[in-house]
Amino acid sequence: MLQASDYIDSDLQNVAGATRFTWKASDGLTLSAHIWEPEAPCEPTVVCLPGLTRNTRDFYYLANYLRKNGLRVIAMDYRGRGLSDHSDDFKTYSLSQEADDIDRGIEALGLDKFALIGTSRGGLHAVFMAQRYPERLLSVIINDIGPVIEPPALDDIIASVGTLMKQPNMHAAAERQASIHGTTFTAMSEEDWITFANQLYTPVSDGVILHYDKRLGDTIRRENKAAPDDNLWKPFGALKPIPHLLLHGQNSPLLSANTVKEMQQTHQKMEVLTVPNQGHAPLLWDQLSQNHIRSFVLANT
């Protein structure tokens, strides 16, 4: 519930309706996920992987919608994000280490076959999972990322990670996010921006702080970059035999319309949903996205 005095949404902050699950990484870190269990479950389980600096709160509204429709949802926090432990070695904030963490989580959860939703960096992980164990993936939903990542948008992300971590309150945090993303998320109300800020920030004694280890910025500005330098068209080819849906923010600076067209030409069975009035990455709050995701997952069990 939103507390007007400080704009803290306690339900969202505490991921109300979900239970926490933890497992161990290869280096001993405790990693965290949230699980939404439906009263009358149906198949399949849906696994959600967030963006570079994001956490399980990104899937709060989608997960509750899917849970009400009988689907079990599991959202993971990467190391150094959300409720997962921070690492003493920031170099482990890499795609390869995160992949091992995810695989260990899949095993700890006892998952065999499942649907997968990946937002941005989570979409890259979904592609690499399609290479590692395609037989487990019943369907894959990629949220606003493709084989070509527009350099100016990626550069902006790399430059911002780990900077300006704190704001005096959630309202100021919302204003900060609106100043950054307002040109691409064009239909957001003041209340929407406060909700968005509650997904990104967590309260501390002197304000609110972004919910990730600021040293993530150190690693992506050094050898462990935010996205691989290699040509990503070949890895994306692993999705061809798997039913997959691409969500594309209409105003996304990271995934261009030209790249989407090229992806459609290469992956002729790929479904595409363009989310109006949204940038990178679509928030998955809207009825259009939620209904499409539910229908797609249930059609590919």
C-alpha positions in Angstrom: 0.0 0.0 0.0 1.3 3.5 -0.9 2.2 5.6 2.1 1.5 9.2 0.9 4.0 10.7 3.4 7.0 9.2 1.8 5.6 7.5 -1.3 6.9 4.1 -0.2 4.8 1.3 -1.6 5.2 -1.3 1.1 3.5 -4.1 -0.9 5.8 -3.7 -3.8 8.9 -3.2 -1.6 8.1 -6.4 0.3 7.0 -8.3 -2.9 3.7 -9.1 -1.2 2.1 -12.4 -2.3 5.4 -14.1 -3.0 7.7 -16.3 -1.0 11.4 -16.1 -1.0 13.7 -18.9 -2.2 17.5 -19.0 -1.8 20.3 -21.1 -3.1 24.1 -21.1 -3.1 26.4 -20.0 -5.9 29.7 -21.8 -6.7 31.6 -19.2 -4.6 29.3 -19.5 -1.6 27.1 -16.4 -2.2 23.5 -16.7 -1.2 21.2 -16.0 -4.2 17.6 -15.0 -4.0 14.4 -15.5 -5.9 10.7 -14.8 -5.3 8.0 -17.4 -6.1 4.3 -16.7 -6.7 2.3 -19.9 -6.1 -1.3 -20.1 -7.5 -4.1 -21.7 -5.6 -4.9 -24.0 -8.5 -1.7 -24.4 -10.5 -1.5 -25.3 -14.1 1.5 -25.8 -16.3 4.0 -24.5 -17.0 6.1 -22.7 -14.4 7.3 -19.3 -15.7 10.9 -18.2 -14.9 11.6 -14.5 -15.1 15.1 -12.9 -15.4 15.5 -9.1 -15.0 17.6 -6.4 -16.6 21.2 -5.4 -15.8 20.5 -3.4 -12.7 17.0 -4.6 -11.9 15.4 -7.1 -9.5 12.4 -9.3 -8.9 10.1 -6.3 -8.2 10.2 -5.7 -12.0 7.9 -8.7 -12.4 5.6 -8.0 -9.4 2.5 -7.0 -11.4 3.0 -9.5 -14.2 3.6 -12.3 -11.7 0.5 -11.5 -9.7 -1.6 -11.4 -12.9 -0.1 -14.8 -14.0 -0.6 -16.3 -10.6 -4.3 -15.3 -10.6 -4.5 -17.2 -13.9 -3.1 -20.4 -12.5 0.6 -20.0 -13.4 3.5 -20.5 -11.0 6.0 -17.7 -11.4 9.7 -17.5 -10.2 11.7 -14.4 -10.6 15.5 -14.4 -9.8 17.8 -11.7 -8.4 21.3 -11.8 -10.0 24.2 -11.6 -7.6 24.6 -8.0 -6.4 21.0 -7.1 -7.1 17.8 -7.2 -5.0 18.1 -9.6 -2.1 21.0 -11.7 -3.5 24.4 -11.3 -1.8 26.9 -8.8 -3.0 30.2 -10.2 -4.1 33.6 -9.1 -2.7 34.9 -9.4 -6.2 33.0 -7.1 -8.6 34.5 -9.1 -11.5 32.1 -11.8 -10.8 29.2 -9.6 -12.0 29.6 -11.1 -15.4 27.3 -12.9 -17.8 29.2 -16.1 -17.5 29.0 -16.2 -13.6 25.4 -15.1 -13.7 24.7 -18.0 -16.1 26.2 -20.5 -13.7 24.2 -18.9 -10.8 21.0 -19.2 -12.9 21.7 -22.9 -13.8 22.3 -23.7 -10.1 19.0 -22.0 -9.2 17.2 -24.0 -11.9 18.6 -27.2 -10.4 17.9 -26.1 -6.8 14.3 -25.4 -7.7 14.0 -28.8 -9.4 12.7 -27.4 -12.6 12.6 -29.6 -15.7 10.6 -27.8 -18.4 9.5 -24.2 -18.0 8.6 -21.0 -19.9 11.2 -18.2 -19.7 10.8 -14.4 -19.7 14.0 -12.3 -20.0 14.1 -8.5 -19.8 17.1 -6.9 -21.5 20.1 -8.6 -19.9 17.7 -11.3 -18.9 16.9 -11.7 -22.6 20.5 -12.3 -23.4 20.6 -15.0 -20.6 17.5 -16.5 -22.2 19.3 -16.8 -25.5 22.3 -18.5 -24.0 20.0 -20.8 -22.0 18.5 -21.8 -25.4 22.0 -22.9 -26.4 22.7 -24.7 -23.1 19.5 -26.7 -22.7 16.9 -26.0 -25.4 14.9 -29.2 -24.4 13.9 -27.5 -21.1 12.4 -24.3 -22.6 8.8 -24.6 -23.6 8.7 -21.0 -24.7 10.8 -17.9 -24.5 9.7 -14.3 -24.2 12.4 -11.7 -24.9 11.7 -8.2 -23.6 13.3 -5.6 -25.7 16.6 -6.8 -26.7 18.0 -8.3 -29.9 21.2 -9.3 -31.8 22.0 -5.6 -32.4 22.1 -3.3 -29.4 22.1 0.3 -30.4 25.5 1.7 -29.2 24.3 5.2 -28.0 21.7 3.6 -25.7 24.2 1.0 -24.4 26.8 3.7 -23.8 24.3 5.7 -21.8 23.5 2.7 -19.7 27.2 1.9 -19.1 27.9 5.5 -18.1 25.1 5.6 -15.6 25.4 2.3 -13.7 26.7 2.9 -10.1 26.3 6.6 -10.2 23.8 8.8 -8.4 22.7 5.8 -6.3 20.8 7.8 -3.6 17.8 10.2 -3.6 16.4 11.9 -0.5 13.0 10.2 -0.9 10.9 8.2 -3.3 9.2 11.2 -4.8 12.6 12.6 -5.8 13.6 9.2 -7.1 10.5 9.2 -9.3 11.3 12.7 -10.6 14.8 11.5 -11.4 13.6 8.5 -13.4 11.0 10.7 -15.2 13.8 13.1 -16.2 15.7 10.1 -17.7 13.0 8.1 -19.3 10.1 10.5 -19.8 10.9 11.0 -23.5 10.4 7.3 -24.3 7.7 6.3 -21.7 5.2 8.9 -22.9 2.0 7.9 -21.1 3.3 7.7 -17.5 1.4 9.5 -14.8 3.1 10.9 -11.6 1.8 7.8 -9.7 3.3 5.5 -12.4 6.7 7.1 -12.0 6.4 6.6 -8.2 5.6 2.9 -8.8 8.5 2.6 -11.1 10.8 4.2 -8.5 9.6 1.7 -6.0 10.7 -1.1 -8.3 14.2 0.4 -8.5 14.9 1.9 -5.1 14.8 0.6 -1.5 14.5 2.8 1.6 17.6 3.4 3.8 18.1 5.6 6.9 18.9 8.8 4.8 16.6 8.3 1.8 16.3 5.7 -0.9 19.0 3.9 -2.8 19.0 1.9 -6.1 18.7 -1.8 -5.2 22.0 -3.1 -6.6 25.7 -3.1 -5.8 27.2 0.1 -7.2 30.4 -1.8 -8.1 28.4 -3.3 -11.0 29.4 -0.2 -12.8 33.1 -1.0 -12.2 32.8 -4.3 -14.0 30.8 -3.2 -17.0 33.2 -0.4 -17.6 36.1 -2.8 -17.6 36.4 -6.3 -19.0 33.0 -7.7 -18.2 30.9 -5.5 -20.4 27.1 -5.1 -20.2 26.7 -7.0 -23.5 29.1 -9.3 -25.5 31.2 -7.8 -28.2 30.7 -10.9 -30.3 28.2 -11.1 -33.2 24.9 -12.1 -31.4 23.1 -13.3 -34.5 24.5 -16.8 -34.1 23.4 -17.2 -30.5 20.0 -15.9 -31.3 19.7 -18.7 -33.9 19.3 -21.1 -30.9 15.8 -19.7 -30.4 14.5 -20.8 -33.8 13.2 -24.3 -32.8 11.7 -22.8 -29.6 8.4 -20.9 -29.6 9.4 -17.3 -28.9 7.8 -13.9 -28.5 9.6 -10.6 -28.8 8.3 -7.6 -26.9 9.4 -4.4 -28.4 9.0 -1.0 -26.8 7.6 1.4 -29.4 10.1 4.1 -28.4 13.0 1.8 -27.4 16.4 3.4 -27.9 18.1 0.0 -27.4 16.2 -2.2 -29.9 15.5 -0.5 -33.2 12.6 -1.2 -35.5 15.1 -2.2 -38.2 16.6 -4.8 -35.9 13.1 -6.1 -35.2 12.4 -6.4 -38.9 15.7 -8.3 -39.5 14.9 -10.6 -36.6 11.5 -11.3 -38.1 13.1 -12.2 -41.4 15.6 -14.5 -39.7 13.1 -16.0 -37.3 10.0 -16.2 -39.4 8.0 -18.0 -36.6 8.8 -15.4 -34.0 5.8 -13.5 -32.7 6.3 -9.7 -32.1 4.3 -7.5 -29.8 5.1 -3.8 -30.0 4.2 -2.1 -26.7 2.9 1.5 -27.4 4.2 4.5 -25.6 7.0 2.6 -23.9 10.8 2.6 -24.3 13.4 0.3 -22.9 12.3 -2.0 -21.5 8.5 -2.4 -21.5 7.3 -2.4 -17.9 4.9 -5.4 -18.2 2.2 -3.6 -16.3 -0.2 -3.1 -19.2 -3.2 -5.3 -20.0 -2.0 -5.8 -23.6 1.4 -7.2 -22.6 0.0 -9.3 -19.7 -2.7 -10.9 -21.8 -0.4 -11.6 -24.7 2.2 -13.2 -22.4 -0.4 -15.4 -20.6 -1.9 -16.5 -23.9 1.5 -17.2 -25.4 2.7 -19.2 -22.4 -0.4 -21.3 -22.2 -0.4 -22.0 -26.0 3.1 -23.5 -25.7 2.9 -25.9 -22.8 
